[in-house]
Amino acid sequence: MSTVTKFLTRTRGRRRLHVTDVLTYAYLLFGVLLMFGPVVWLALSSFKTQAALVEFPPSFLPFSQQTAPVEGFDKPLPLYDVTMEDGSVVRLAQVRRIGLEAQLVDPAAPGEIIKVHADQRQEVRSIQFAWRNYTEPLEQFNFLTYLRNSVVVTVTATLITLIINSMAAFALSKYEFKGRNTIFIIIISTLMIPISVILVPVFLVIAKIGWVNNLWGVIIPGAATPTGVFLLRQYMLTLPDELLASARIDGASEWRIYWQIVLPLAAPALAVLAIFSVMWRWNDFLWPLIVLSRTELFTLQVGLNAFQGELQIQWHFVLAMTVLTLLPITFVFAFLQRYITTGIATTGIK
């Protein structure tokens, strides 16, 4: 038995499960369902047809009604199991339904129309993955352009955020100057300002600069974040001042100390901030929607809005494209998640 298996199957009771073991596993199972249940539901729903998404009661798996080609009909007809008057069950294809009367034919002998009451039918259903939910939008929806714009905005904004916030955190944690704590408090206090309050002033500045319908207008306004400054400053406070002093004695410049000593040592906190920044920028919808009006500059989140028509929303396409937009950020999180615990746990230690 492996170490992992022993760890997962260990119990408080020696021979049988203790009540605390039952409560613990129930709590963990509830947490797993709460966290991953909506994601699994989203992924499976992305393979459902538009009719299957609105049916009630909803099904967890992508069930769809089976169809069969019938001679004399241009399109495949839906199949039903029909209970006849003698009690036998026959599989027929429905031609049309008029009120409570359904008109069906035998797929093998479609010459005779069989009329039955609608309640005598039962849909023939099976698990079918609607791959067209992914293929059709890629043909109609400029996905690659929107993906490129999102990648450019996310990567560029994350790099700028890491540089600006790390510089500010380095100055606020390792330099002694008058008003340092006051500046830090002012930066943190901006967290209490709602985003809706600054939307209009920031847009006026962007318009004055000429960055409307420009990706720089999406990237620059949110480059400096108080959360990132706080996170990095708290982590850099744990770095020994003697290490920086010895580097200065050896003749290292402040830029070299920052670039070759502080940044490598602050890698866990930088990884955490990188994850947060990627999530913020990749999922941002409101600000790109305000700044960008040209279709070729849309990010993925704004581009998904194109599936919402005036009278009907194509939810099967929206869900499929949403799954595709989740994949890049999932890979980033999986690559950097090992730094999360270390980075967050040590930001409050001085």
Contacts in CASP RR format, 6 or more apart in sequence:
PFRMAT RR
TARGET T0000
AUTHOR 0000-0000-0000
METHOD contacts of the structure
MODEL  1
MSTVTKFLTRTRGRRRLHVTDVLTYAYLLFGVLLMFGPVVWLALSSFKTQ
AALVEFPPSFLPFSQQTAPVEGFDKPLPLYDVTMEDGSVVRLAQVRRIGL
EAQLVDPAAPGEIIKVHADQRQEVRSIQFAWRNYTEPLEQFNFLTYLRNS
VVVTVTATLITLIINSMAAFALSKYEFKGRNTIFIIIISTLMIPISVILV
PVFLVIAKIGWVNNLWGVIIPGAATPTGVFLLRQYMLTLPDELLASARID
GASEWRIYWQIVLPLAAPALAVLAIFSVMWRWNDFLWPLIVLSRTELFTL
QVGLNAFQGELQIQWHFVLAMTVLTLLPITFVFAFLQRYITTGIATTGIK
11 17 0 8 1.000
11 18 0 8 1.000
11 21 0 8 1.000
12 18 0 8 1.000
12 20 0 8 1.000
12 21 0 8 1.000
13 21 0 8 1.000
39 326 0 8 1.000
41 60 0 8 1.000
42 319 0 8 1.000
42 322 0 8 1.000
42 323 0 8 1.000
43 323 0 8 1.000
44 60 0 8 1.000
44 61 0 8 1.000
44 62 0 8 1.000
45 53 0 8 1.000
45 62 0 8 1.000
45 319 0 8 1.000
46 133 0 8 1.000
46 134 0 8 1.000
46 316 0 8 1.000
46 319 0 8 1.000
46 320 0 8 1.000
46 322 0 8 1.000
46 323 0 8 1.000
47 62 0 8 1.000
47 129 0 8 1.000
47 130 0 8 1.000
47 131 0 8 1.000
47 133 0 8 1.000
47 320 0 8 1.000
48 62 0 8 1.000
48 64 0 8 1.000
48 130 0 8 1.000
48 133 0 8 1.000
48 316 0 8 1.000
48 319 0 8 1.000
49 62 0 8 1.000
49 64 0 8 1.000
49 130 0 8 1.000
49 316 0 8 1.000
50 314 0 8 1.000
50 315 0 8 1.000
50 316 0 8 1.000
52 59 0 8 1.000
52 62 0 8 1.000
52 63 0 8 1.000
52 64 0 8 1.000
53 315 0 8 1.000
53 316 0 8 1.000
53 319 0 8 1.000
54 315 0 8 1.000
61 127 0 8 1.000
62 127 0 8 1.000
62 128 0 8 1.000
62 129 0 8 1.000
62 130 0 8 1.000
63 125 0 8 1.000
63 126 0 8 1.000
63 127 0 8 1.000
63 128 0 8 1.000
64 125 0 8 1.000
64 126 0 8 1.000
64 127 0 8 1.000
64 128 0 8 1.000
64 130 0 8 1.000
65 78 0 8 1.000
65 79 0 8 1.000
65 123 0 8 1.000
65 124 0 8 1.000
65 125 0 8 1.000
66 78 0 8 1.000
66 79 0 8 1.000
66 124 0 8 1.000
66 125 0 8 1.000
66 126 0 8 1.000
66 128 0 8 1.000
67 76 0 8 1.000
67 77 0 8 1.000
67 78 0 8 1.000
67 79 0 8 1.000
67 93 0 8 1.000
68 76 0 8 1.000
68 77 0 8 1.000
68 79 0 8 1.000
68 93 0 8 1.000
68 107 0 8 1.000
69 76 0 8 1.000
69 77 0 8 1.000
69 107 0 8 1.000
70 76 0 8 1.000
70 77 0 8 1.000
70 93 0 8 1.000
70 105 0 8 1.000
70 107 0 8 1.000
70 110 0 8 1.000
71 110 0 8 1.000
72 110 0 8 1.000
73 95 0 8 1.000
73 110 0 8 1.000
77 93 0 8 1.000
77 94 0 8 1.000
77 95 0 8 1.000
77 105 0 8 1.000
77 107 0 8 1.000
78 93 0 8 1.000
78 94 0 8 1.000
78 123 0 8 1.000
78 124 0 8 1.000
79 91 0 8 1.000
79 92 0 8 1.000
79 93 0 8 1.000
79 94 0 8 1.000
79 107 0 8 1.000
79 123 0 8 1.000
79 124 0 8 1.000
80 91 0 8 1.000
80 92 0 8 1.000
80 93 0 8 1.000
80 94 0 8 1.000
80 102 0 8 1.000
80 104 0 8 1.000
80 121 0 8 1.000
80 122 0 8 1.000
80 123 0 8 1.000
80 124 0 8 1.000
81 89 0 8 1.000
81 90 0 8 1.000
81 91 0 8 1.000
81 121 0 8 1.000
81 122 0 8 1.000
81 123 0 8 1.000
81 124 0 8 1.000
82 89 0 8 1.000
82 90 0 8 1.000
82 91 0 8 1.000
82 92 0 8 1.000
82 104 0 8 1.000
82 114 0 8 1.000
82 116 0 8 1.000
82 120 0 8 1.000
82 121 0 8 1.000
82 122 0 8 1.000
83 89 0 8 1.000
83 120 0 8 1.000
83 122 0 8 1.000
84 90 0 8 1.000
84 116 0 8 1.000
84 120 0 8 1.000
90 106 0 8 1.000
91 107 0 8 1.000
91 124 0 8 1.000
92 104 0 8 1.000
92 105 0 8 1.000
92 106 0 8 1.000
92 107 0 8 1.000
92 114 0 8 1.000
93 104 0 8 1.000
93 105 0 8 1.000
93 106 0 8 1.000
93 107 0 8 1.000
93 110 0 8 1.000
94 102 0 8 1.000
94 103 0 8 1.000
94 104 0 8 1.000
94 121 0 8 1.000
95 103 0 8 1.000
95 104 0 8 1.000
95 105 0 8 1.000
95 113 0 8 1.000
96 102 0 8 1.000
96 103 0 8 1.000
97 103 0 8 1.000
97 118 0 8 1.000
99 118 0 8 1.000
100 117 0 8 1.000
100 118 0 8 1.000
100 119 0 8 1.000
101 115 0 8 1.000
101 116 0 8 1.000
101 117 0 8 1.000
101 118 0 8 1.000
102 115 0 8 1.000
102 116 0 8 1.000
102 117 0 8 1.000
102 118 0 8 1.000
102 120 0 8 1.000
102 121 0 8 1.000
103 113 0 8 1.000
103 114 0 8 1.000
103 115 0 8 1.000
104 113 0 8 1.000
104 114 0 8 1.000
104 115 0 8 1.000
104 116 0 8 1.000
104 121 0 8 1.000
105 111 0 8 1.000
105 112 0 8 1.000
105 113 0 8 1.000
105 114 0 8 1.000
106 112 0 8 1.000
106 114 0 8 1.000
130 316 0 8 1.000
133 316 0 8 1.000
133 317 0 8 1.000
133 319 0 8 1.000
133 320 0 8 1.000
134 320 0 8 1.000
134 324 0 8 1.000
136 317 0 8 1.000
137 143 0 8 1.000
137 307 0 8 1.000
137 317 0 8 1.000
137 320 0 8 1.000
137 321 0 8 1.000
141 303 0 8 1.000
141 306 0 8 1.000
141 307 0 8 1.000
141 317 0 8 1.000
141 321 0 8 1.000
142 295 0 8 1.000
142 296 0 8 1.000
143 300 0 8 1.000
143 321 0 8 1.000
143 324 0 8 1.000
145 296 0 8 1.000
145 298 0 8 1.000
146 298 0 8 1.000
146 299 0 8 1.000
146 300 0 8 1.000
146 302 0 8 1.000
146 303 0 8 1.000
147 300 0 8 1.000
149 215 0 8 1.000
149 297 0 8 1.000
149 298 0 8 1.000
149 299 0 8 1.000
149 300 0 8 1.000
150 282 0 8 1.000
150 299 0 8 1.000
150 300 0 8 1.000
150 301 0 8 1.000
150 325 0 8 1.000
151 328 0 8 1.000
152 215 0 8 1.000
153 215 0 8 1.000
153 218 0 8 1.000
153 219 0 8 1.000
153 281 0 8 1.000
153 288 0 8 1.000
153 299 0 8 1.000
154 277 0 8 1.000
154 278 0 8 1.000
154 281 0 8 1.000
154 282 0 8 1.000
156 215 0 8 1.000
156 219 0 8 1.000
157 218 0 8 1.000
157 219 0 8 1.000
157 222 0 8 1.000
157 223 0 8 1.000
157 277 0 8 1.000
157 281 0 8 1.000
158 274 0 8 1.000
158 277 0 8 1.000
158 278 0 8 1.000
158 281 0 8 1.000
160 219 0 8 1.000
160 220 0 8 1.000
160 223 0 8 1.000
161 222 0 8 1.000
161 223 0 8 1.000
161 224 0 8 1.000
161 225 0 8 1.000
161 228 0 8 1.000
161 273 0 8 1.000
161 277 0 8 1.000
162 270 0 8 1.000
162 273 0 8 1.000
162 274 0 8 1.000
162 277 0 8 1.000
164 223 0 8 1.000
164 224 0 8 1.000
165 224 0 8 1.000
165 225 0 8 1.000
165 228 0 8 1.000
165 229 0 8 1.000
165 231 0 8 1.000
165 232 0 8 1.000
165 273 0 8 1.000
166 232 0 8 1.000
166 258 0 8 1.000
166 262 0 8 1.000
166 263 0 8 1.000
166 266 0 8 1.000
166 270 0 8 1.000
167 258 0 8 1.000
168 187 0 8 1.000
168 224 0 8 1.000
168 229 0 8 1.000
168 232 0 8 1.000
168 233 0 8 1.000
169 228 0 8 1.000
169 229 0 8 1.000
169 231 0 8 1.000
169 232 0 8 1.000
169 233 0 8 1.000
169 235 0 8 1.000
169 236 0 8 1.000
170 232 0 8 1.000
170 236 0 8 1.000
170 258 0 8 1.000
170 262 0 8 1.000
172 180 0 8 1.000
172 183 0 8 1.000
172 184 0 8 1.000
172 229 0 8 1.000
172 233 0 8 1.000
173 232 0 8 1.000
173 233 0 8 1.000
173 236 0 8 1.000
173 237 0 8 1.000
173 239 0 8 1.000
174 236 0 8 1.000
174 239 0 8 1.000
174 241 0 8 1.000
174 244 0 8 1.000
174 262 0 8 1.000
184 229 0 8 1.000
184 233 0 8 1.000
187 226 0 8 1.000
187 229 0 8 1.000
187 230 0 8 1.000
188 226 0 8 1.000
188 229 0 8 1.000
188 230 0 8 1.000
190 226 0 8 1.000
191 226 0 8 1.000
191 227 0 8 1.000
195 286 0 8 1.000
199 286 0 8 1.000
199 287 0 8 1.000
199 290 0 8 1.000
202 221 0 8 1.000
203 290 0 8 1.000
203 291 0 8 1.000
206 212 0 8 1.000
206 217 0 8 1.000
206 221 0 8 1.000
206 291 0 8 1.000
209 217 0 8 1.000
211 217 0 8 1.000
211 220 0 8 1.000
211 291 0 8 1.000
212 291 0 8 1.000
212 293 0 8 1.000
213 291 0 8 1.000
213 292 0 8 1.000
213 293 0 8 1.000
213 294 0 8 1.000
213 297 0 8 1.000
214 291 0 8 1.000
214 297 0 8 1.000
215 297 0 8 1.000
217 291 0 8 1.000
218 284 0 8 1.000
218 287 0 8 1.000
218 288 0 8 1.000
218 291 0 8 1.000
218 292 0 8 1.000
218 299 0 8 1.000
221 287 0 8 1.000
225 277 0 8 1.000
225 280 0 8 1.000
227 276 0 8 1.000
228 273 0 8 1.000
228 276 0 8 1.000
231 269 0 8 1.000
231 272 0 8 1.000
231 273 0 8 1.000
231 347 0 8 1.000
232 266 0 8 1.000
232 269 0 8 1.000
232 270 0 8 1.000
232 273 0 8 1.000
234 347 0 8 1.000
234 348 0 8 1.000
234 350 0 8 1.000
235 266 0 8 1.000
235 268 0 8 1.000
235 269 0 8 1.000
235 343 0 8 1.000
235 346 0 8 1.000
235 347 0 8 1.000
235 348 0 8 1.000
236 262 0 8 1.000
236 266 0 8 1.000
236 269 0 8 1.000
237 350 0 8 1.000
238 346 0 8 1.000
238 349 0 8 1.000
238 350 0 8 1.000
239 262 0 8 1.000
239 265 0 8 1.000
239 266 0 8 1.000
243 261 0 8 1.000
244 257 0 8 1.000
244 261 0 8 1.000
244 262 0 8 1.000
247 256 0 8 1.000
247 257 0 8 1.000
247 261 0 8 1.000
248 257 0 8 1.000
252 260 0 8 1.000
252 261 0 8 1.000
263 270 0 8 1.000
267 339 0 8 1.000
268 339 0 8 1.000
268 342 0 8 1.000
268 343 0 8 1.000
268 346 0 8 1.000
269 343 0 8 1.000
269 346 0 8 1.000
269 347 0 8 1.000
271 336 0 8 1.000
271 339 0 8 1.000
271 340 0 8 1.000
271 343 0 8 1.000
272 336 0 8 1.000
272 339 0 8 1.000
272 340 0 8 1.000
272 343 0 8 1.000
272 344 0 8 1.000
274 332 0 8 1.000
274 336 0 8 1.000
275 332 0 8 1.000
275 333 0 8 1.000
275 336 0 8 1.000
275 337 0 8 1.000
275 340 0 8 1.000
278 329 0 8 1.000
278 332 0 8 1.000
279 329 0 8 1.000
279 333 0 8 1.000
282 300 0 8 1.000
282 301 0 8 1.000
282 325 0 8 1.000
282 328 0 8 1.000
282 329 0 8 1.000
283 301 0 8 1.000
283 329 0 8 1.000
284 299 0 8 1.000
284 301 0 8 1.000
285 301 0 8 1.000
285 302 0 8 1.000
285 305 0 8 1.000
288 298 0 8 1.000
288 299 0 8 1.000
288 301 0 8 1.000
288 302 0 8 1.000
289 302 0 8 1.000
289 305 0 8 1.000
292 298 0 8 1.000
292 299 0 8 1.000
292 302 0 8 1.000
298 306 0 8 1.000
300 321 0 8 1.000
300 325 0 8 1.000
301 325 0 8 1.000
304 318 0 8 1.000
304 321 0 8 1.000
304 322 0 8 1.000
304 325 0 8 1.000
307 313 0 8 1.000
307 314 0 8 1.000
307 317 0 8 1.000
307 318 0 8 1.000
307 321 0 8 1.000
308 314 0 8 1.000
308 318 0 8 1.000
END
